[in-house]
């Protein structure tokens, strides 16, 4: 395994290898001593050009639990804020002896550029690039779903897929790299994905994606989905684009929120997901977010397991994923 940039680069067997390895990592985290010596002597750089808390901390925890040294590099206050190019930053990190780079960037394609421009000869993990991809988020979502789809939340058996699962993803699809990564991975694993959003929050060309698109949340729930994933309304990206994507927060909540009424429409075994951070009261009510059906906290825990698996397969040289 050389890089992890885009879900579309993975085959089914490679995606399952990542998920199965994540389950193995999860088993080690139930021990009294959680730290493994696997990446001792390796240095992982978290190169974050966008603000992040949970993703950066998750990658940091994953690397440290594998005994790697971690350098956190933020664009704010760095030489990047003084005009240094991505290329020069990459050359600097390479000269410092980085063994792997986790990159998050506001520009779609930045992670691919860093991995393939020839500036570095180390593995690159995409922690989110613009509105393009967020592969480890999709993997942690799939790991969580595998445990609950026709199961009881316990660790999934090796090779388990999501054949015939129905997942409804609701909200700001236009700005969501999570939505793009999830539709690629979930359909690869056999699931059926339905997006629910207002027309203004759907990207151009979505009719070519392997999914259904509906505008009525209530109609989507009548199909009794196995999981409902609520997307964060990315108001910061809307403001940058001039706003005007929906009439008002109240109108959005009325039409597209998982409120009490819609929460009661879910079948008993359906799970509620959210990539975080949540806008409580806008896209999801507290009752749904905090209910026993919610696996949102478990998604966070599985994020560490998935990122441990990705770092292990990349830096320990055990994987077979295509470059």
Phi and psi restraints in degrees (value plus and minus 20) as a CYANA .aco file:
   2 UNK   PHI    -122.7   -82.7
   2 UNK   PSI     -72.4   -32.4
   3 UNK   PHI    -155.7  -115.7
   3 UNK   PSI     140.7   180.7
   4 UNK   PHI    -148.0  -108.0
   4 UNK   PSI      74.3   114.3
   5 UNK   PHI    -131.7   -91.7
   5 UNK   PSI     -61.7   -21.7
   6 UNK   PHI    -166.0  -126.0
   6 UNK   PSI     114.3   154.3
   7 UNK   PHI     -77.4   -37.4
   7 UNK   PSI     -54.8   -14.8
   8 UNK   PHI     -83.3   -43.3
   8 UNK   PSI     -37.1     2.9
   9 UNK   PHI     -97.5   -57.5
   9 UNK   PSI     -33.6     6.4
  10 UNK   PHI    -112.4   -72.4
  10 UNK   PSI     126.7   166.7
  11 UNK   PHI    -109.4   -69.4
  11 UNK   PSI     150.9   190.9
  12 UNK   PHI     -80.0   -40.0
  12 UNK   PSI     -64.4   -24.4
  13 UNK   PHI     -84.8   -44.8
  13 UNK   PSI     -55.4   -15.4
  14 UNK   PHI     -90.9   -50.9
  14 UNK   PSI     -59.4   -19.4
  15 UNK   PHI     -83.4   -43.4
  15 UNK   PSI     -62.7   -22.7
  16 UNK   PHI     -86.7   -46.7
  16 UNK   PSI     -54.0   -14.0
  17 UNK   PHI     -81.6   -41.6
  17 UNK   PSI     -63.0   -23.0
  18 UNK   PHI     -82.6   -42.6
  18 UNK   PSI     -64.8   -24.8
  19 UNK   PHI     -87.7   -47.7
  19 UNK   PSI     -60.6   -20.6
  20 UNK   PHI     -87.8   -47.8
  20 UNK   PSI     -57.8   -17.8
  21 UNK   PHI     -86.1   -46.1
  21 UNK   PSI     -56.6   -16.6
  22 UNK   PHI     -82.5   -42.5
  22 UNK   PSI     -58.4   -18.4
  23 UNK   PHI     -84.5   -44.5
  23 UNK   PSI     -58.8   -18.8
  24 UNK   PHI     -84.3   -44.3
  24 UNK   PSI     -59.3   -19.3
  25 UNK   PHI     -85.4   -45.4
  25 UNK   PSI     -59.5   -19.5
  26 UNK   PHI     -80.0   -40.0
  26 UNK   PSI     -57.7   -17.7
  27 UNK   PHI     -82.5   -42.5
  27 UNK   PSI     -55.8   -15.8
  28 UNK   PHI     -90.8   -50.8
  28 UNK   PSI     -44.5    -4.5
  29 UNK   PHI    -101.2   -61.2
  29 UNK   PSI     -24.3    15.7
  30 UNK   PHI    -112.4   -72.4
  30 UNK   PSI     -21.7    18.3
  31 UNK   PHI    -101.4   -61.4
  31 UNK   PSI     145.3   185.3
  32 UNK   PHI     -85.5   -45.5
  32 UNK   PSI     -62.6   -22.6
  33 UNK   PHI    -122.7   -82.7
  33 UNK   PSI      92.3   132.3
  34 UNK   PHI    -106.4   -66.4
  34 UNK   PSI     -39.8     0.2
  35 UNK   PHI     -98.0   -58.0
  35 UNK   PSI     117.1   157.1
  36 UNK   PHI    -133.4   -93.4
  36 UNK   PSI     130.1   170.1
  37 UNK   PHI    -107.3   -67.3
  37 UNK   PSI     -11.5    28.5
  38 UNK   PHI     -74.8   -34.8
  38 UNK   PSI     -63.3   -23.3
  39 UNK   PHI    -131.6   -91.6
  39 UNK   PSI       8.2    48.2
  40 UNK   PHI     -80.7   -40.7
  40 UNK   PSI     112.8   152.8
  41 UNK   PHI      71.6   111.6
  41 UNK   PSI     -29.1    10.9
  42 UNK   PHI    -112.4   -72.4
  42 UNK   PSI     131.6   171.6
  43 UNK   PHI    -140.1  -100.1
  43 UNK   PSI     103.8   143.8
  44 UNK   PHI    -129.5   -89.5
  44 UNK   PSI     109.6   149.6
  45 UNK   PHI    -125.9   -85.9
  45 UNK   PSI     103.8   143.8
  46 UNK   PHI    -111.9   -71.9
  46 UNK   PSI      85.7   125.7
  47 UNK   PHI    -124.3   -84.3
  47 UNK   PSI      76.7   116.7
  48 UNK   PHI    -132.4   -92.4
  48 UNK   PSI      92.7   132.7
  49 UNK   PHI    -112.9   -72.9
  49 UNK   PSI     -30.5     9.5
  50 UNK   PHI    -139.1   -99.1
  50 UNK   PSI     129.6   169.6
  51 UNK   PHI     -81.5   -41.5
  51 UNK   PSI     119.2   159.2
  52 UNK   PHI    -180.8  -140.8
  52 UNK   PSI     123.5   163.5
  53 UNK   PHI    -135.0   -95.0
  53 UNK   PSI     -82.3   -42.3
  54 UNK   PHI     -87.6   -47.6
  54 UNK   PSI     -59.9   -19.9
  55 UNK   PHI     -87.9   -47.9
  55 UNK   PSI     -64.9   -24.9
  56 UNK   PHI     -84.0   -44.0
  56 UNK   PSI     -65.9   -25.9
  57 UNK   PHI     -84.5   -44.5
  57 UNK   PSI     -56.2   -16.2
  58 UNK   PHI     -84.8   -44.8
  58 UNK   PSI     -65.5   -25.5
  59 UNK   PHI     -85.1   -45.1
  59 UNK   PSI     -58.9   -18.9
  60 UNK   PHI     -84.3   -44.3
  60 UNK   PSI     -65.5   -25.5
  61 UNK   PHI     -81.8   -41.8
  61 UNK   PSI     -62.1   -22.1
  62 UNK   PHI     -81.4   -41.4
  62 UNK   PSI     -66.7   -26.7
  63 UNK   PHI     -84.6   -44.6
  63 UNK   PSI     -62.6   -22.6
  64 UNK   PHI     -88.7   -48.7
  64 UNK   PSI     -53.6   -13.6
  65 UNK   PHI     -91.0   -51.0
  65 UNK   PSI     -37.2     2.8
  66 UNK   PHI    -115.9   -75.9
  66 UNK   PSI     -11.7    28.3
  67 UNK   PHI      52.8    92.8
  67 UNK   PSI      -2.7    37.3
  68 UNK   PHI     -99.0   -59.0
  68 UNK   PSI     134.0   174.0
  69 UNK   PHI    -102.5   -62.5
  69 UNK   PSI     123.5   163.5
  70 UNK   PHI    -143.9  -103.9
  70 UNK   PSI     111.7   151.7
  71 UNK   PHI    -136.1   -96.1
  71 UNK   PSI     100.0   140.0
  72 UNK   PHI    -115.5   -75.5
  72 UNK   PSI     101.8   141.8
  73 UNK   PHI    -140.9  -100.9
  73 UNK   PSI      95.0   135.0
  74 UNK   PHI    -127.2   -87.2
  74 UNK   PSI     118.8   158.8
  75 UNK   PHI     -84.6   -44.6
  75 UNK   PSI     -53.6   -13.6
  76 UNK   PHI     -89.2   -49.2
  76 UNK   PSI     108.7   148.7
  77 UNK   PHI      59.3    99.3
  77 UNK   PSI     -17.9    22.1
  78 UNK   PHI    -119.5   -79.5
  78 UNK   PSI    -197.8  -157.8
  79 UNK   PHI     -85.4   -45.4
  79 UNK   PSI     -38.4     1.6
  80 UNK   PHI     -83.5   -43.5
  80 UNK   PSI     -55.6   -15.6
  81 UNK   PHI     -90.7   -50.7
  81 UNK   PSI     -31.7     8.3
  82 UNK   PHI    -118.9   -78.9
  82 UNK   PSI     -15.5    24.5
  83 UNK   PHI      86.4   126.4
  83 UNK   PSI     -14.9    25.1
  84 UNK   PHI     -85.6   -45.6
  84 UNK   PSI     121.7   161.7
  85 UNK   PHI    -100.8   -60.8
  85 UNK   PSI     142.5   182.5
  86 UNK   PHI     -80.3   -40.3
  86 UNK   PSI     -58.2   -18.2
  87 UNK   PHI     -81.0   -41.0
  87 UNK   PSI     -68.5   -28.5
  88 UNK   PHI     -86.0   -46.0
  88 UNK   PSI     -55.6   -15.6
  89 UNK   PHI     -83.5   -43.5
  89 UNK   PSI     -63.2   -23.2
  90 UNK   PHI     -82.6   -42.6
  90 UNK   PSI     -62.9   -22.9
  91 UNK   PHI     -83.2   -43.2
  91 UNK   PSI     -58.2   -18.2
  92 UNK   PHI     -83.8   -43.8
  92 UNK   PSI     -64.8   -24.8
  93 UNK   PHI     -85.1   -45.1
  93 UNK   PSI     -58.7   -18.7
  94 UNK   PHI     -82.9   -42.9
  94 UNK   PSI     -61.1   -21.1
  95 UNK   PHI     -86.6   -46.6
  95 UNK   PSI     -46.9    -6.9
  96 UNK   PHI    -100.7   -60.7
  96 UNK   PSI     -25.0    15.0
  97 UNK   PHI      70.6   110.6
  97 UNK   PSI       6.7    46.7
  98 UNK   PHI     -83.4   -43.4
  98 UNK   PSI     115.8   155.8
  99 UNK   PHI    -118.1   -78.1
  99 UNK   PSI     -37.1     2.9
 100 UNK   PHI    -182.3  -142.3
 100 UNK   PSI     127.6   167.6
 101 UNK   PHI    -147.0  -107.0
 101 UNK   PSI     108.6   148.6
 102 UNK   PHI    -122.2   -82.2
 102 UNK   PSI     101.1   141.1
 103 UNK   PHI    -144.0  -104.0
 103 UNK   PSI     116.2   156.2
 104 UNK   PHI    -146.4  -106.4
 104 UNK   PSI     108.6   148.6
 105 UNK   PHI    -165.9  -125.9
 105 UNK   PSI     129.3   169.3
 106 UNK   PHI     -97.0   -57.0
 106 UNK   PSI     -33.8     6.2
 107 UNK   PHI    -117.4   -77.4
 107 UNK   PSI     105.6   145.6
 108 UNK   PHI     -82.4   -42.4
 108 UNK   PSI     112.4   152.4
 109 UNK   PHI      74.1   114.1
 109 UNK   PSI     -25.4    14.6
 110 UNK   PHI     -83.2   -43.2
 110 UNK   PSI     -60.8   -20.8
 111 UNK   PHI     -85.2   -45.2
 111 UNK   PSI     -61.1   -21.1
 112 UNK   PHI     -82.1   -42.1
 112 UNK   PSI     -63.4   -23.4
 113 UNK   PHI     -79.5   -39.5
 113 UNK   PSI     -65.3   -25.3
 114 UNK   PHI     -83.6   -43.6
 114 UNK   PSI     -56.1   -16.1
 115 UNK   PHI     -97.4   -57.4
 115 UNK   PSI     -52.8   -12.8
 116 UNK   PHI    -137.0   -97.0
 116 UNK   PSI     -17.8    22.2
 117 UNK   PHI     -99.0   -59.0
 117 UNK   PSI     -30.6     9.4
 118 UNK   PHI      68.4   108.4
 118 UNK   PSI     -12.1    27.9
 119 UNK   PHI     -98.1   -58.1
 119 UNK   PSI     -49.5    -9.5
 120 UNK   PHI    -152.0  -112.0
 120 UNK   PSI     133.8   173.8
 121 UNK   PHI    -143.2  -103.2
 121 UNK   PSI      30.4    70.4
 122 UNK   PHI    -154.5  -114.5
 122 UNK   PSI     138.0   178.0
 123 UNK   PHI     -83.8   -43.8
 123 UNK   PSI     124.9   164.9
 124 UNK   PHI    -142.8  -102.8
 124 UNK   PSI     111.6   151.6
 125 UNK   PHI    -131.6   -91.6
 125 UNK   PSI     109.7   149.7
 126 UNK   PHI    -104.6   -64.6
 126 UNK   PSI      94.7   134.7
 127 UNK   PHI    -119.2   -79.2
 127 UNK   PSI       0.1    40.1
 128 UNK   PHI     101.1   141.1
 128 UNK   PSI      98.1   138.1
 129 UNK   PHI    -146.6  -106.6
 129 UNK   PSI      88.4   128.4
 130 UNK   PHI      34.9    74.9
 130 UNK   PSI    -152.3  -112.3
 131 UNK   PHI    -122.5   -82.5
 131 UNK   PSI       1.2    41.2
 132 UNK   PHI    -110.1   -70.1
 132 UNK   PSI     -92.3   -52.3
 133 UNK   PHI    -162.8  -122.8
 133 UNK   PSI     131.7   171.7
 134 UNK   PHI    -166.7  -126.7
 134 UNK   PSI      53.7    93.7
 135 UNK   PHI     -81.6   -41.6
 135 UNK   PSI     -58.5   -18.5
 136 UNK   PHI     -90.8   -50.8
 136 UNK   PSI     -45.9    -5.9
 137 UNK   PHI     -86.2   -46.2
 137 UNK   PSI     -64.0   -24.0
 138 UNK   PHI     -82.8   -42.8
 138 UNK   PSI     -59.3   -19.3
 139 UNK   PHI     -86.6   -46.6
 139 UNK   PSI     -60.4   -20.4
 140 UNK   PHI     -89.6   -49.6
 140 UNK   PSI     -53.4   -13.4
 141 UNK   PHI     -85.4   -45.4
 141 UNK   PSI     -63.1   -23.1
 142 UNK   PHI     -86.0   -46.0
 142 UNK   PSI     -58.3   -18.3
 143 UNK   PHI     -80.5   -40.5
 143 UNK   PSI     -63.7   -23.7
 144 UNK   PHI     -84.5   -44.5
 144 UNK   PSI     -65.6   -25.6
 145 UNK   PHI     -84.2   -44.2
 145 UNK   PSI     -58.3   -18.3
 146 UNK   PHI     -80.3   -40.3
 146 UNK   PSI     -50.9   -10.9
 147 UNK   PHI     -94.3   -54.3
 147 UNK   PSI     -47.3    -7.3
 148 UNK   PHI    -125.6   -85.6
 148 UNK   PSI     -41.8    -1.8
 149 UNK   PHI     -96.5   -56.5
 149 UNK   PSI      92.3   132.3
 150 UNK   PHI      36.9    76.9
 150 UNK   PSI      15.3    55.3
 151 UNK   PHI    -166.4  -126.4
 151 UNK   PSI    -189.0  -149.0
 152 UNK   PHI    -142.0  -102.0
 152 UNK   PSI      -2.6    37.4
 153 UNK   PHI      70.9   110.9
 153 UNK   PSI     -23.5    16.5
 154 UNK   PHI     -98.3   -58.3
 154 UNK   PSI     143.4   183.4
 155 UNK   PHI     -71.0   -31.0
 155 UNK   PSI     117.3   157.3
 156 UNK   PHI     -94.6   -54.6
 156 UNK   PSI     128.1   168.1
 157 UNK   PHI     -87.5   -47.5
 157 UNK   PSI     126.6   166.6
 158 UNK   PHI     -75.1   -35.1
 158 UNK   PSI     116.8   156.8
 159 UNK   PHI      62.4   102.4
 159 UNK   PSI     -20.0    20.0
 160 UNK   PHI     -85.5   -45.5
 160 UNK   PSI     114.9   154.9
 161 UNK   PHI    -126.4   -86.4
 161 UNK   PSI    -191.6  -151.6
 162 UNK   PHI    -138.3   -98.3
 162 UNK   PSI      16.5    56.5
 163 UNK   PHI     -74.6   -34.6
 163 UNK   PSI     105.2   145.2
 164 UNK   PHI      51.8    91.8
 164 UNK   PSI     -14.4    25.6
 165 UNK   PHI     -88.1   -48.1
 165 UNK   PSI     125.5   165.5
 166 UNK   PHI    -134.9   -94.9
 166 UNK   PSI      97.8   137.8
 167 UNK   PHI    -137.6   -97.6
 167 UNK   PSI     105.0   145.0
 168 UNK   PHI    -122.4   -82.4
 168 UNK   PSI     104.2   144.2
 169 UNK   PHI    -134.1   -94.1
 169 UNK   PSI     104.4   144.4
 170 UNK   PHI    -142.9  -102.9
 170 UNK   PSI     113.1   153.1
 171 UNK   PHI     105.5   145.5
 171 UNK   PSI    -156.5  -116.5
 172 UNK   PHI    -101.2   -61.2
 172 UNK   PSI      54.6    94.6
 173 UNK   PHI     -88.8   -48.8
 173 UNK   PSI     -54.8   -14.8
 174 UNK   PHI     -74.2   -34.2
 174 UNK   PSI     -64.7   -24.7
 175 UNK   PHI    -118.9   -78.9
 175 UNK   PSI     -12.0    28.0
 176 UNK   PHI    -122.3   -82.3
 176 UNK   PSI      90.4   130.4
 177 UNK   PHI     -92.1   -52.1
 177 UNK   PSI     -43.5    -3.5
 178 UNK   PHI     -84.2   -44.2
 178 UNK   PSI     -63.6   -23.6
 179 UNK   PHI     -82.4   -42.4
 179 UNK   PSI     -64.1   -24.1
 180 UNK   PHI     -83.5   -43.5
 180 UNK   PSI     -64.9   -24.9
 181 UNK   PHI     -86.6   -46.6
 181 UNK   PSI     -60.1   -20.1
 182 UNK   PHI     -87.6   -47.6
 182 UNK   PSI     -61.5   -21.5
 183 UNK   PHI     -84.0   -44.0
 183 UNK   PSI     -55.3   -15.3
 184 UNK   PHI     -85.3   -45.3
 184 UNK   PSI     -68.2   -28.2
 185 UNK   PHI     -96.5   -56.5
 185 UNK   PSI     -64.2   -24.2
 186 UNK   PHI     -84.0   -44.0
 186 UNK   PSI     -61.4   -21.4
 187 UNK   PHI     -89.2   -49.2
 187 UNK   PSI     -53.6   -13.6
 188 UNK   PHI     -79.6   -39.6
 188 UNK   PSI     -55.1   -15.1
 189 UNK   PHI    -110.0   -70.0
 189 UNK   PSI     -12.9    27.1
 190 UNK   PHI      79.8   119.8
 190 UNK   PSI     -16.7    23.3
 191 UNK   PHI    -102.9   -62.9
 191 UNK   PSI     141.8   181.8
 192 UNK   PHI    -128.8   -88.8
 192 UNK   PSI     106.9   146.9
 193 UNK   PHI    -132.4   -92.4
 193 UNK   PSI     113.0   153.0
 194 UNK   PHI    -140.8  -100.8
 194 UNK   PSI     104.1   144.1
 195 UNK   PHI    -113.0   -73.0
 195 UNK   PSI     119.4   159.4
 196 UNK   PHI    -145.1  -105.1
 196 UNK   PSI     101.9   141.9
 197 UNK   PHI    -187.3  -147.3
 197 UNK   PSI     139.1   179.1
 198 UNK   PHI     -89.3   -49.3
 198 UNK   PSI     133.4   173.4
 199 UNK   PHI     -74.7   -34.7
 199 UNK   PSI     -51.9   -11.9
 200 UNK   PHI     -91.3   -51.3
 200 UNK   PSI     -34.7     5.3
 201 UNK   PHI    -132.6   -92.6
 201 UNK   PSI       8.1    48.1
 202 UNK   PHI    -136.9   -96.9
 202 UNK   PSI     117.8   157.8
 203 UNK   PHI     -96.7   -56.7
 203 UNK   PSI     135.3   175.3
 204 UNK   PHI     -82.6   -42.6
 204 UNK   PSI     115.0   155.0
 205 UNK   PHI      69.2   109.2
 205 UNK   PSI     -12.9    27.1
 206 UNK   PHI     -85.8   -45.8
 206 UNK   PSI     -40.8    -0.8
 207 UNK   PHI     -85.5   -45.5
 207 UNK   PSI     -34.2     5.8
 208 UNK   PHI    -113.1   -73.1
 208 UNK   PSI     -26.5    13.5
 209 UNK   PHI     -96.9   -56.9
 209 UNK   PSI     136.6   176.6
 210 UNK   PHI    -105.6   -65.6
 210 UNK   PSI      52.2    92.2
 211 UNK   PHI    -183.0  -143.0
 211 UNK   PSI     148.7   188.7
 212 UNK   PHI    -119.5   -79.5
 212 UNK   PSI     133.7   173.7
 213 UNK   PHI    -150.1  -110.1
 213 UNK   PSI     106.2   146.2
 214 UNK   PHI    -151.8  -111.8
 214 UNK   PSI     139.5   179.5
 215 UNK   PHI    -127.2   -87.2
 215 UNK   PSI     -28.1    11.9
 216 UNK   PHI    -131.1   -91.1
 216 UNK   PSI      89.3   129.3
 217 UNK   PHI     -81.1   -41.1
 217 UNK   PSI     -61.9   -21.9
 218 UNK   PHI     -80.8   -40.8
 218 UNK   PSI     -60.7   -20.7
 219 UNK   PHI     -83.4   -43.4
 219 UNK   PSI     -60.3   -20.3
 220 UNK   PHI     -83.5   -43.5
 220 UNK   PSI     -56.6   -16.6
 221 UNK   PHI     -92.0   -52.0
 221 UNK   PSI     -43.4    -3.4
 222 UNK   PHI     -85.1   -45.1
 222 UNK   PSI     -39.2     0.8
 223 UNK   PHI    -102.2   -62.2
 223 UNK   PSI     -18.2    21.8
 224 UNK   PHI      34.1    74.1
 224 UNK   PSI      45.6    85.6
 225 UNK   PHI     -85.0   -45.0
 225 UNK   PSI     137.1   177.1
 226 UNK   PHI    -101.8   -61.8
 226 UNK   PSI     -42.8    -2.8
 227 UNK   PHI    -171.7  -131.7
 227 UNK   PSI     125.6   165.6
 228 UNK   PHI    -142.1  -102.1
 228 UNK   PSI     100.1   140.1
 229 UNK   PHI    -129.3   -89.3
 229 UNK   PSI      97.6   137.6
 230 UNK   PHI    -112.4   -72.4
 230 UNK   PSI     110.2   150.2
 231 UNK   PHI    -114.5   -74.5
 231 UNK   PSI     126.1   166.1
 232 UNK   PHI     -89.4   -49.4
 232 UNK   PSI     116.6   156.6
 233 UNK   PHI     -95.3   -55.3
 233 UNK   PSI      91.1   131.1
 234 UNK   PHI    -106.9   -66.9
 234 UNK   PSI      57.2    97.2
 235 UNK   PHI     -84.6   -44.6
 235 UNK   PSI     -46.5    -6.5
 236 UNK   PHI     -87.7   -47.7
 236 UNK   PSI     -55.7   -15.7
 237 UNK   PHI     -95.1   -55.1
 237 UNK   PSI     -53.2   -13.2
 238 UNK   PHI     -86.6   -46.6
 238 UNK   PSI     -60.5   -20.5
 239 UNK   PHI     -83.4   -43.4
 239 UNK   PSI     -60.2   -20.2
 240 UNK   PHI     -84.8   -44.8
 240 UNK   PSI     -49.0    -9.0
 241 UNK   PHI    -111.9   -71.9
 241 UNK   PSI     -17.1    22.9
 242 UNK   PHI      79.8   119.8
 242 UNK   PSI     -20.0    20.0
 243 UNK   PHI      50.1    90.1
 243 UNK   PSI    -183.8  -143.8
 244 UNK   PHI      62.1   102.1
 244 UNK   PSI       2.5    42.5
 245 UNK   PHI    -105.3   -65.3
 245 UNK   PSI     -41.0    -1.0
 246 UNK   PHI    -172.5  -132.5
 246 UNK   PSI     135.8   175.8
 247 UNK   PHI     -78.3   -38.3
 247 UNK   PSI     -62.5   -22.5
 248 UNK   PHI    -185.1  -145.1
 248 UNK   PSI     138.8   178.8
 249 UNK   PHI     -77.4   -37.4
 249 UNK   PSI     -56.5   -16.5
 250 UNK   PHI     -83.9   -43.9
 250 UNK   PSI     -61.3   -21.3
 251 UNK   PHI     -86.7   -46.7
 251 UNK   PSI     -61.9   -21.9
 252 UNK   PHI     -81.5   -41.5
 252 UNK   PSI     -66.7   -26.7
 253 UNK   PHI     -79.4   -39.4
 253 UNK   PSI     -61.8   -21.8
 254 UNK   PHI     -82.7   -42.7
 254 UNK   PSI     -57.1   -17.1
 255 UNK   PHI    -115.8   -75.8
 255 UNK   PSI     -49.7    -9.7
 256 UNK   PHI    -151.1  -111.1
 256 UNK   PSI     -11.2    28.8
 257 UNK   PHI    -108.9   -68.9
 257 UNK   PSI     129.3   169.3
 258 UNK   PHI    -105.3   -65.3
 258 UNK   PSI      64.7   104.7
 259 UNK   PHI    -112.3   -72.3
 259 UNK   PSI    -193.9  -153.9
 260 UNK   PHI     -79.1   -39.1
 260 UNK   PSI     -64.1   -24.1
 261 UNK   PHI     -82.7   -42.7
 261 UNK   PSI     -66.4   -26.4
 262 UNK   PHI     -90.9   -50.9
 262 UNK   PSI     -53.4   -13.4
 263 UNK   PHI     -78.1   -38.1
 263 UNK   PSI     -60.6   -20.6
 264 UNK   PHI     -92.3   -52.3
 264 UNK   PSI     -35.2     4.8
 265 UNK   PHI     -99.5   -59.5
 265 UNK   PSI     -36.2     3.8
 266 UNK   PHI     -89.5   -49.5
 266 UNK   PSI     124.4   164.4
 267 UNK   PHI     -89.7   -49.7
 267 UNK   PSI     134.7   174.7
 268 UNK   PHI     -76.1   -36.1
 268 UNK   PSI     -54.2   -14.2
 269 UNK   PHI    -110.8   -70.8
 269 UNK   PSI     -21.4    18.6
 270 UNK   PHI     -89.1   -49.1
 270 UNK   PSI     123.3   163.3
 271 UNK   PHI    -130.1   -90.1
 271 UNK   PSI     135.4   175.4
 272 UNK   PHI    -132.0   -92.0
 272 UNK   PSI     110.1   150.1
 273 UNK   PHI    -147.3  -107.3
 273 UNK   PSI     138.2   178.2
 274 UNK   PHI    -180.8  -140.8
 274 UNK   PSI     111.6   151.6
 275 UNK   PHI     -93.6   -53.6
 275 UNK   PSI     -35.8     4.2
 276 UNK   PHI      53.9    93.9
 276 UNK   PSI     140.8   180.8
 277 UNK   PHI     -91.2   -51.2
 277 UNK   PSI     130.6   170.6
 278 UNK   PHI    -106.2   -66.2
 278 UNK   PSI     124.0   164.0
 279 UNK   PHI    -118.4   -78.4
 279 UNK   PSI      64.9   104.9
 280 UNK   PHI     -82.0   -42.0
 280 UNK   PSI     116.2   156.2
 281 UNK   PHI      69.0   109.0
 281 UNK   PSI     -32.1     7.9
 282 UNK   PHI    -125.6   -85.6
 282 UNK   PSI     -86.6   -46.6
 283 UNK   PHI    -116.4   -76.4
 283 UNK   PSI     -35.6     4.4
 284 UNK   PHI    -171.6  -131.6
 284 UNK   PSI     122.4   162.4
 285 UNK   PHI    -108.3   -68.3
 285 UNK   PSI     138.0   178.0
 286 UNK   PHI     -82.2   -42.2
 286 UNK   PSI     -55.6   -15.6
 287 UNK   PHI     -78.2   -38.2
 287 UNK   PSI     -64.2   -24.2
 288 UNK   PHI     -91.8   -51.8
 288 UNK   PSI     -64.0   -24.0
 289 UNK   PHI     -83.8   -43.8
 289 UNK   PSI     -52.8   -12.8
 290 UNK   PHI    -122.9   -82.9
 290 UNK   PSI     -13.4    26.6
 291 UNK   PHI     -98.0   -58.0
 291 UNK   PSI     142.9   182.9
 292 UNK   PHI     -80.9   -40.9
 292 UNK   PSI     -42.0    -2.0
 293 UNK   PHI     -96.4   -56.4
 293 UNK   PSI     -36.6     3.4
 294 UNK   PHI     -95.5   -55.5
 294 UNK   PSI     111.7   151.7
 295 UNK   PHI    -135.8   -95.8
 295 UNK   PSI       4.4    44.4
 296 UNK   PHI     -85.2   -45.2
 296 UNK   PSI     -62.3   -22.3
 297 UNK   PHI     -88.0   -48.0
 297 UNK   PSI     -57.0   -17.0
 298 UNK   PHI     -85.0   -45.0
 298 UNK   PSI     -54.0   -14.0
 299 UNK   PHI     -77.9   -37.9
 299 UNK   PSI     -61.7   -21.7
 300 UNK   PHI     -82.5   -42.5
 300 UNK   PSI     -65.8   -25.8
 301 UNK   PHI     -82.1   -42.1
 301 UNK   PSI     -62.3   -22.3
 302 UNK   PHI     -88.4   -48.4
 302 UNK   PSI     -43.2    -3.2
 303 UNK   PHI     -80.9   -40.9
 303 UNK   PSI     -61.0   -21.0
 304 UNK   PHI     -84.5   -44.5
 304 UNK   PSI     -63.0   -23.0
 305 UNK   PHI     -82.9   -42.9
 305 UNK   PSI     -64.6   -24.6
 306 UNK   PHI     -84.5   -44.5
 306 UNK   PSI     -61.7   -21.7
 307 UNK   PHI     -92.0   -52.0
 307 UNK   PSI     -51.6   -11.6
 308 UNK   PHI     -81.1   -41.1
 308 UNK   PSI     -64.0   -24.0
 309 UNK   PHI     -82.5   -42.5
 309 UNK   PSI     -65.2   -25.2
 310 UNK   PHI     -84.2   -44.2
 310 UNK   PSI     -65.2   -25.2
 311 UNK   PHI     -83.3   -43.3
 311 UNK   PSI     -60.9   -20.9
 312 UNK   PHI     -81.8   -41.8
 312 UNK   PSI     -68.6   -28.6
 313 UNK   PHI     -87.5   -47.5
 313 UNK   PSI     -51.4   -11.4
 314 UNK   PHI     -96.4   -56.4
 314 UNK   PSI     -70.3   -30.3
 315 UNK   PHI    -111.7   -71.7
 315 UNK   PSI     -42.1    -2.1
 316 UNK   PHI    -111.4   -71.4
 316 UNK   PSI     -25.5    14.5
 317 UNK   PHI      51.5    91.5
 317 UNK   PSI       7.1    47.1
 318 UNK   PHI    -115.4   -75.4
 318 UNK   PSI     -32.0     8.0
 319 UNK   PHI    -108.7   -68.7
 319 UNK   PSI     154.7   194.7
 320 UNK   PHI    -149.9  -109.9
 320 UNK   PSI      -7.7    32.3
 321 UNK   PHI     -86.6   -46.6
 321 UNK   PSI     122.2   162.2
 322 UNK   PHI     -81.8   -41.8
 322 UNK   PSI     131.4   171.4
